[in-house]
Amino acid sequence: MFTIDGAHGEGGGQIIRSALALSLATGAPFRIEHIRAGRAKPGLLRQHLTCVAAAQAISRAEVEGAQLGSRALTFRPGALTPGEYHFDIGSAGSTLLVAQAVVPAMLRGGGAWRLTLGGGTHNPSAPSFDFFARALAPMLARLGAPITATLDRAGFYPRGGGRVAIEVAGGGRLGHLELVERGAALGRRVEAIVANLPATIGAREVAAATARLGWEASTGAIVEVASPGPGNTVAITVEHAKVTEVFTAHGARGVAAETVARAAADECAAYLAARAPVGAYLADQLLVPLALGDGGRFTTTVVSDHTHTQIALLRQLLGVEVIVDDRGAEGFELTVPAAR
């Protein structure tokens, strides 16, 4: 059994999610201690407990310490059982973060899965549904594991109540990926996603983001979505032949629409000014699938704390040594060997 220090590196929920994903995929048990020790509310939160419950259900795992606020957790997975599963966080916690804990194992398992997740779909400090569906899912499909994501209902903080359906086709397997250039530019758009709020908010965001980026007004659109509560997200998508990236910022009470839009636009502008095809968030998401598949190589704009944490977990749990090569203006090239 592996013993993991939950306060290491990024020191947050990512360590729990990645440990669950790797444990499910390999069958290796683990114990994690000092869970979120440095956070304002240390220990397991409701969102993390949903990750554990999902991992337990799809593998009939033995679990100890799965209580709200728990600082330690022991997880012994059983055999993966493909099928249809539904999990509800019961708050506005991110559904896409729950997906991080179980989807990599589903992609490797070879069976057909349908996963329905209830909670938040457009959350600060978490992948939005738009990022998952447009940037990550197509990349996983390129690896050889077909996956689709459908937004049944949007969920914003603090109300939540969103619902996402994720389907993994049977028979796929994670292969190899080489991604060191973006390829030709194919498209770009700014979307102001609005639920139960005046459309004028979206109009102001589209105007501010397109102006910041120097794009034509025709690249912007207001997208009204159904949701139990009010909410707003700006999503900027840039599509190239070999990769699509999505940059988001989320509205909040007391924050001007223009401020939200410019935050997303600034992230997008920084990405476009760089040469590397993979942004910081997509880099985090690719490491585990590549290690569980046939490995690969990609170039990213930055190596974040989350990426360093992922690299350390892959070394400890899989014996995989990710090579990070600083290529200067070209970014950082990460080479991920396949786990053996």
DARAWO-V70772 format. One record per pair of residues at least 6 apart in sequence whose C-alpha atoms are under 7 Angstrom apart, sorted by sequence separation. I is the first residue (numbers start at 1). J is the second residue. If there is no record, write none. Layout:
BEGIN
i->(I I)
j->(J J)
END
This chain:
BEGIN
i->(23 36 37 122 140 141 155 210 238 239 251 290 314 315 326 327 35 36 65 66 121 122 155 210 238 325 326 35 65 121 154 194 237 238 271 324 325 6 35 64 65 153 154 193 237 251 324 325 64 137 153 192 210 236 237 250 324 63 64 137 152 235 236 249 311 323 324 63 151 152 235 236 249 322 323 62 63 151 192 235 322 323 61 62 150 151 192 206 234 235 249 322 61 62 149 150 191 206 233 234 249 322 61 133 149 150 190 233 234 248 321 49 60 61 149 233 247 283 320 59 60 148 149 232 233 59 60 148 203 232 320 59 147 148 202 231 247 280 59 147 247 278 279 280 318 46 58 59 95 146 147 277 278 279 280 284 13 45 58 95 146 276 277 278 280 284 12 44 45 95 276 280 11 44 94 95 96 276 6 43 44 93 94 95 146 1 2 3 4 5 6 7 42 43 44 92 93 94 145 234 274 1 2 3 4 5 6 7 43 91 92 144 145 236 1 2 3 4 5 6 7 82 83 84 85 86 87 88 89 90 94 97 144 145 190 191 192 193 194 195 302 6 7 82 83 84 85 86 87 88 89 144 189 190 191 192 193 194 195 234 301 302 7 82 83 84 85 86 87 88 96 143 144 188 189 190 191 192 193 194 195 300 301 94 143 191 193 195 299 300 54 96 121 122 123 143 196 197 299 300 17 121 122 123 143 196 243 299 13 20 120 121 195 196 298 299 35 119 120 195 298 34 35 120 194 195 297 298 33 34 107 194 297 33 50 193 194 296 297 32 33 120 193 296 32 119 120 121 192 193 295 296 31 32 47 119 120 192 295 31 46 118 119 191 192 295 30 31 118 119 191 294 30 118 190 191 291 293 29 30 47 55 117 118 190 290 291 292 29 51 55 116 117 189 190 291 292 29 50 116 117 189 290 291 116 188 189 27 51 115 116 188 208 212 27 115 187 188 114 115 187 205 209 213 24 114 186 204 205 208 209 212 23 113 114 185 186 204 208 276 113 185 186 275 276 112 113 184 185 201 205 209 213 275 112 183 184 112 182 183 111 182 183 110 111 182 107 110 182 110 92 110 92 92 108 162 92 107 108 92 107 161 92 91 92 159 159 154 154 155 153 154 153 156 21 25 20 21 24 17 18 21 25 17 21 181 182 180 181 180 135 134 135 122 135 176 131 174 176 175 176 177 178 179 180 174 175 176 177 178 179 180 174 176 177 178 179 124 136 104 10 9 10 10 9)
j->(29 42 43 128 146 147 161 216 244 245 257 296 320 321 332 333 42 43 72 73 128 129 162 217 245 332 333 43 73 129 162 202 245 246 279 332 333 15 44 73 74 162 163 202 246 260 333 334 74 147 163 202 220 246 247 260 334 74 75 148 163 246 247 260 322 334 335 75 163 164 247 248 261 334 335 75 76 164 205 248 335 336 75 76 164 165 206 220 248 249 263 336 76 77 164 165 206 221 248 249 264 337 77 149 165 166 206 249 250 264 337 66 77 78 166 250 264 300 337 77 78 166 167 250 251 78 79 167 222 251 339 79 167 168 222 251 267 300 80 168 268 299 300 301 339 68 80 81 117 168 169 299 300 301 302 306 36 68 81 118 169 299 300 301 303 307 36 68 69 119 300 304 36 69 119 120 121 301 32 69 70 119 120 121 172 28 29 30 31 32 33 34 69 70 71 119 120 121 172 261 301 29 30 31 32 33 34 35 71 119 120 172 173 264 30 31 32 33 34 35 36 111 112 113 114 115 116 117 118 119 123 126 173 174 219 220 221 222 223 224 331 36 37 112 113 114 115 116 117 118 119 174 219 220 221 222 223 224 225 264 331 332 38 113 114 115 116 117 118 119 127 174 175 219 220 221 222 223 224 225 226 331 332 126 175 223 225 227 331 332 87 129 154 155 156 176 229 230 332 333 51 155 156 157 177 230 277 333 48 55 155 156 230 231 333 334 71 155 156 231 334 71 72 157 231 232 334 335 71 72 145 232 335 72 89 232 233 335 336 72 73 160 233 336 73 160 161 162 233 234 336 337 73 74 89 161 162 234 337 74 89 161 162 234 235 338 74 75 162 163 235 338 75 163 235 236 336 338 75 76 93 101 163 164 236 336 337 338 76 98 102 163 164 236 237 338 339 77 98 164 165 237 338 339 165 237 238 77 101 165 166 238 258 262 78 166 238 239 166 167 239 257 261 265 77 167 239 257 258 261 262 265 77 167 168 239 240 258 262 330 168 240 241 330 331 168 169 240 241 257 261 265 269 331 169 240 241 170 240 241 170 241 242 170 171 242 168 171 243 172 155 173 156 157 173 227 158 173 174 159 174 228 160 160 161 228 229 225 226 227 226 227 227 231 101 105 101 102 105 100 101 104 108 101 105 276 277 276 277 277 244 244 245 233 246 290 246 289 293 293 294 295 296 297 298 293 294 295 296 297 298 299 294 296 297 298 299 250 282 289 305 305 306 309 309)
END
